[in-house]
Amino acid sequence: MIKIVIIGGGASGLMAAVQAARKGAQVTLLEQNEKTGKKILATGNGRCNMTNLYQDSSCYRSENPAYPWKIIEKFPLASTLPFFYELGIYTRDRNGWIYPYSDQASSVAQVLEMEARHLKVRIKTREEVTDIQCLPEGFQIFTKTWNYPCDRVILCCGSHASSVEGSSAAGYELAKKLGHHIVEPMPALVALKGKGNYFSRWAGTRMEGILHLEIDKKITCKERGEILFTDYGISGIAVFQISRYAVRAISQGHTVTCHLDLMPDFSREELSRFLKERQASCSYKSMKELLVGFIPLKMISVLVPSKGTLEDIVSNIKDWVLPIRDAWSLRQAQVCSGGVDTKELNENLESLLHPGLYFAGELVDVDGPCGGYNLQWAWSSGAVAGKAAADASDTERRSL
């Protein structure tokens, strides 16, 4: 019987444990926290956005962009939904974003752990791994209190993104000790800090808009959605979706600017005509008063210059230019970009440096936008790594 040690009891670790145990492996799961699935509990504001009905290779990002989809295709949405249905999770669809019908992330974590325990997976909590040794006959896993011999290892202990207690960078250190290159972990799905002295005037306002990300004077991507205006810059889903590109560009010394279209349902001409009609019918109103009831009051004080013309207002509403200086740290980010370089992994997430060593989840250099994509990567990568690690035919191949 193949002995597998899984390091990390999050989404990908629990999935890997279930899949490996179903194939007959003897599985031990080591989790440094007092319980498994802590990050699952925080996803989707506690409701757990499990996956998304829209799946495309563009939804998964990496320095090696073709790699993630190869993994997703091996355990796609069509495998994920039946897997969870079998465990008892009935789902609800919110415009393609899939949640457990209970709207409780805890139910997802619970059914995964229940299935793992049913399959006789040994779950050891409060076990912090300090070292992994590669031996001729397998591996030796060392913790602060014990050591575990095994045939295969699946390393999936996540990143230090988010403020969830127990989030750690330990996985990167273990991977580096084993000779793997780490694409520098940086914040993703994170708020951006702007350059300016007016942010206190718009703080707390929300507007639907289109955000264009400009890097070195070239528009690289755009996103439509809610924008939250803060006392440091901008946040909200639209900002989160493009943030990984902004963060990595800033780190490389590029100039990053956001262009905000705050009336995306109007063309410039339509907006200009609309405001001129208002001006004609309400000639007693000032420029700022013309916008009352049309855009939030706090935004009026920012968008309407003291001596500006109507065309200046139109220009500000349709293309507010916000230079970006930085982003919040990994602790404030929902996930991170970067991680174990996928160029050093085969198409089953197995190390090309150490056969029998696998990686899964956020520890790998793959991330996605909001909408359940980061959890889908966890389910897919965990399933692929778990099945591959438990494959008996692979043991025979290695012994040849």
LINKAWO-V161393 format. One line per field, one symbol per residue. ss: DSSP state (H for helix, E for strand, C for the rest). Layout:
ss->???
This chain:
ss->CCEEEEECCCHHHHHHHHHHHHCCCEEEEEECCCCCCHHHHHHHHHCCEEEECCCCHHHEECCCCCHHHHHHHHHCHHHHHHHHHHHCCCEEEECCEEEECCCCHHHHHHHHHHHHHHCCCEEEECCCEEEEEEECCEEEEEECCCEEEECEEEECCCCCCCCCCCCCCHHHHHHHHCCCCEEEEEEECCCEEECCCCHHHHCCEEEEEEEEEEECCEEEEEEEEEEEECCCEEECHHHHHHHHHHHHHHHCCCCEEEEEECCCCCCHHHHHHHHHHHHHHCCCCCHHHHCECCECHHHHHHHCCCCCCHHHHHHHHHCEEEEEEEECCHHHCCEEEEEECHHHECCCCEECCCCCEEECHHHECCEECCCCHHHHHHHHHHHHHHHHHCCHHHHHHHHC
